[in-house]
Amino acid sequence: MALSRSGRRLSDHEQGLGGTTSRTPNDQTMATKSNWMSNLVNSGTQSLMSPFGFDLSERDGEDQNDFYRDNAQYMPGYNIDGIPSGAWAQDRATNRVGHGTGKGNPWDNIREGLMHNESARIDDKLANGESGKLGFGDVYDAHVEEYADSGGGGNQFIDPGSFALAMYAAPALEALGMDSGAVTGASIDVFNNPEDSAFEGWAKRMGLGLGEVAAGAGLSMINPLAGAGLMGLGIGGMMWNTATAIGGEDTANWMSDQAQGALNFGGDVLDGVGNAVGSGMDAIGSGIGAIGSGISSFFGW
């Protein structure tokens, strides 16, 4: 029986790919990015989170989870350096969150469970003659299921709109040549902590939703369409998170199952839009990197 570095049994498709026991070309492509701008953002994010007891440093060695690097081609999202944004998001998240937690902890249960869950979904699709590629709804549903089974404090998984920001917006930093790990990890640590109670998770997400509504109201004075979209995201998120907090696991699973088709369609749309935007951000990132290198050289940094 083939095993990953973490001791997890490899699925059939992972063993066929060489599994997580060997390095793949994606390890180099998805290596942590480091430059003056990225380091500034990440150090600032860590400084903000440290007083609350959160560690956003990247795991290393045997603690690294390389599942999303080895299976990047099966993840949803738009193209960033040839890798889907959903692979970037999940790789950065799994290797940043839940520090200081051992086997059997809710964080670790989710980390391990998601690999099994998403791997099984890929296997099912391959067995049915499909490409094996997961849709946004597949990945979202997998997260809902694992949070429900985590053994944590009852905090259900966050609404799909907020998850879409993590899967599509945060990885855009990678297109700019920046490591999105700290930003992604911080959002999960705060709003998706499985050790929170249902009330604690709900209260945090109400604050997030109210903030989005307020920001949308301000943005609407500049761009009414974008402002309305942000306000809708906040209101929709508050409604979704209230329903899952009250109804618990059964409600969360039922809602995600009912919405899965729509989520996959919406993800396809975001993939298309993201590919166009991502190409532009690649160009911008190259320009910013060149400017930064020039500044660094001038000052001898």
C-alpha positions in Angstrom: 0.0 0.0 0.0 1.5 3.3 -1.1 1.6 6.1 1.5 2.1 9.8 1.4 4.7 11.6 3.5 2.0 12.2 6.1 1.2 8.4 6.3 -2.0 8.8 4.4 -3.0 6.0 2.0 -2.7 7.2 -1.6 -5.8 6.9 -3.9 -5.6 5.0 -7.1 -5.2 8.1 -9.2 -2.5 9.5 -6.9 -0.5 6.2 -7.2 -0.9 6.4 -11.0 0.5 9.9 -11.0 3.4 8.9 -8.8 1.6 10.0 -5.7 2.8 12.4 -3.0 5.8 10.2 -2.4 7.6 11.9 -5.3 8.2 15.4 -6.3 6.4 16.8 -9.3 7.0 19.8 -11.6 4.3 21.6 -9.7 6.5 21.7 -6.6 8.8 24.1 -8.4 6.1 26.2 -10.0 4.1 26.5 -6.7 7.1 27.2 -4.5 6.6 30.0 -2.0 7.1 33.3 -3.7 9.3 35.9 -2.0 10.0 39.5 -2.9 9.9 42.8 -1.1 6.2 43.4 -1.7 5.2 39.9 -0.7 7.3 39.9 2.4 5.9 43.3 3.5 2.3 42.1 3.1 2.9 38.8 4.8 4.8 40.2 7.7 2.2 42.9 8.2 -0.6 40.3 8.2 1.3 38.1 10.7 1.8 41.1 13.0 -1.9 41.8 13.0 -2.8 38.2 13.7 -0.1 37.4 16.3 -1.9 39.2 19.3 -4.8 36.8 18.7 -2.6 33.7 18.9 -2.6 32.8 15.2 0.6 31.5 13.6 0.7 32.1 9.8 4.1 30.7 9.1 4.4 28.0 6.5 4.7 24.4 7.5 7.9 22.6 6.4 9.4 19.2 6.2 7.2 16.3 7.1 4.4 18.7 8.1 4.0 19.9 4.5 0.9 18.8 2.7 1.7 18.4 -1.0 -1.7 17.0 -2.1 -2.8 20.1 -3.9 0.5 20.6 -5.7 0.5 16.9 -6.9 -3.2 17.1 -7.9 -3.3 20.7 -9.1 -4.7 19.9 -12.5 -7.9 18.5 -11.0 -8.7 21.7 -9.0 -11.1 24.4 -10.2 -10.2 28.0 -10.9 -8.6 30.2 -13.5 -5.0 29.9 -14.7 -2.1 31.3 -12.7 1.3 30.2 -14.0 -0.4 27.2 -15.5 -2.0 26.2 -12.2 -5.7 26.6 -11.3 -6.4 29.2 -8.7 -8.2 26.7 -6.5 -5.0 24.6 -6.2 -3.1 27.7 -5.1 -5.7 28.6 -2.6 -5.9 25.2 -1.0 -2.2 24.6 -1.0 -1.5 27.9 0.7 -4.3 27.3 3.2 -3.5 23.7 4.2 0.1 24.6 4.9 -0.6 27.7 7.0 -3.6 27.1 9.2 -4.1 25.1 12.4 -0.6 25.3 13.8 0.1 23.6 17.1 -2.6 20.9 16.6 -1.9 17.2 16.7 -3.6 14.2 15.3 -7.3 14.1 16.2 -7.6 17.9 16.5 -10.4 19.4 14.4 -7.9 21.3 12.2 -6.0 18.1 11.5 -9.2 16.1 10.9 -10.2 18.6 8.2 -6.8 18.8 6.7 -6.6 15.0 6.3 -10.3 14.6 5.5 -10.3 17.0 2.6 -7.5 15.0 1.0 -9.5 11.8 1.2 -12.8 13.6 0.2 -11.5 15.4 -2.8 -9.4 12.5 -3.9 -12.4 10.2 -3.8 -14.4 12.7 -5.9 -11.6 12.8 -8.5 -11.5 9.0 -8.6 -15.3 8.9 -9.1 -15.1 11.3 -12.0 -12.2 9.4 -13.6 -14.0 6.1 -13.2 -17.0 7.7 -15.1 -14.8 8.6 -18.0 -14.5 12.3 -17.1 -11.4 14.4 -16.9 -11.4 14.2 -13.1 -11.5 17.9 -12.7 -13.5 19.2 -9.8 -16.0 22.0 -10.0 -16.2 24.8 -7.4 -19.3 23.1 -6.0 -17.4 19.8 -5.6 -14.7 21.5 -3.5 -17.2 23.6 -1.5 -19.3 20.6 -0.7 -16.2 18.6 0.4 -15.4 21.4 2.8 -18.9 21.5 4.2 -18.8 17.8 4.9 -15.4 17.9 6.5 -16.3 20.8 8.8 -19.4 18.9 9.9 -17.3 15.8 10.7 -14.3 17.6 12.3 -15.3 17.0 15.9 -14.9 20.7 16.6 -17.2 23.2 18.4 -20.0 23.1 15.9 -18.9 25.9 13.6 -20.2 25.0 10.1 -18.3 26.0 6.9 -18.6 29.5 5.6 -21.0 30.7 2.8 -20.0 30.0 -0.8 -19.6 33.7 -1.7 -16.9 34.1 0.9 -15.3 30.8 -0.1 -15.2 32.1 -3.7 -13.2 35.0 -2.5 -10.6 32.6 -1.1 -10.6 30.5 -4.2 -10.6 33.3 -6.8 -9.6 36.6 -5.3 -6.8 35.8 -2.8 -4.8 33.7 -5.4 -4.7 36.7 -7.6 -1.8 37.8 -5.4 0.1 34.9 -6.9 -0.3 36.4 -10.3 1.3 39.5 -9.0 4.3 37.5 -7.8 3.2 37.5 -4.2 2.7 34.7 -1.7 -1.0 34.6 -0.9 -0.5 32.2 2.1 -0.7 34.6 5.0 -3.8 36.4 3.7 -5.5 33.2 2.9 -4.5 31.6 6.2 -5.6 34.7 8.2 -9.1 34.6 6.7 -9.5 30.9 7.5 -8.1 31.2 11.0 -10.6 34.0 11.8 -13.8 33.0 9.9 -13.4 29.2 9.5 -12.0 28.1 12.8 -13.6 24.6 13.4 -12.9 24.9 17.1 -15.3 27.9 17.4 -18.9 27.2 18.6 -21.7 27.8 16.2 -22.5 31.1 17.9 -18.8 32.3 17.8 -18.6 31.5 14.1 -21.9 33.2 13.3 -20.9 36.3 15.2 -17.7 36.7 13.3 -19.4 36.2 10.0 -22.1 38.7 10.9 -19.3 41.2 11.4 -17.8 40.3 8.1 -21.2 40.6 6.3 -21.9 44.0 7.9 -18.5 45.2 6.8 -19.1 44.1 3.3 -22.5 45.8 3.2 -20.9 49.0 4.6 -18.1 48.8 2.1 -20.5 48.1 -0.7 -22.6 51.2 0.2 -19.5 53.4 0.0 -18.4 51.7 -3.3 -21.8 52.3 -4.8 -21.1 56.0 -4.9 -18.2 55.3 -7.3 -19.5 52.2 -9.1 -23.1 51.3 -8.4 -22.9 47.9 -9.9 -19.8 46.8 -8.0 -21.2 48.4 -4.8 -24.5 46.4 -5.2 -22.6 43.2 -5.8 -20.5 43.7 -2.6 -23.7 44.5 -0.6 -25.4 41.4 -2.1 -22.4 39.3 -1.1 -22.6 40.6 2.5 -26.4 40.1 2.8 -26.4 36.7 1.2 -23.5 35.6 3.4 -25.3 36.7 6.5 -28.5 34.8 5.5 -26.6 31.6 4.6 -24.4 31.6 7.7 -27.4 32.3 10.0 -29.3 29.4 8.5 -26.4 27.0 8.9 -25.6 28.2 12.4 -29.2 27.6 13.5 -29.8 24.3 11.5 -26.3 22.8 12.1 -24.8 20.0 10.1 -27.9 18.8 8.3 -28.9 22.2 7.1 -25.3 23.0 6.0 -25.1 19.8 4.0 -28.6 20.2 2.5 -27.9 23.7 1.4 -24.6 22.9 -0.2 -26.0 19.8 -2.0 -29.0 21.9 -3.4 -26.7 24.6 -4.5 -23.9 22.4 -6.0 -25.1 22.7 -9.6 -25.4 26.5 -9.4 -22.0 26.7 -7.6 -20.3 24.7 -10.4 -21.9 27.0 -13.1 -20.9 30.1 -11.2 -17.4 28.7 -10.8 -17.1 28.1 -14.5 -18.1 31.8 -15.1 -15.5 32.9 -12.5 -12.9 30.7 -14.2 -13.5 32.4 -17.5 -13.4 35.9 -16.1 -10.5 35.1 -13.9 -8.4 33.8 -16.9 -8.8 37.2 -18.6 -8.1 39.2 -15.4 -5.2 36.8 -14.5 -3.5 37.5 -17.8 -3.6 41.2 -17.1 -2.4 40.7 -13.5 0.5 38.6 -14.7 1.6 41.6 -16.9 1.1 44.0 -14.0 3.0 41.7 -11.6 5.9 41.5 -14.0 6.0 45.3 -14.2 5.8 45.7 -10.4 8.5 43.1 -9.9 10.8 44.9 -12.4 10.3 48.2 -10.6 10.8 46.6 -7.2 14.1 45.0 -8.4 15.2 48.3 -9.7 14.5 50.0 -6.4 16.2 47.2 -4.4 19.3 47.4 -6.6 19.4 51.2 -6.3 19.3 51.1 -2.5 21.4 48.0 -2.3 18.7 46.0 -0.5 
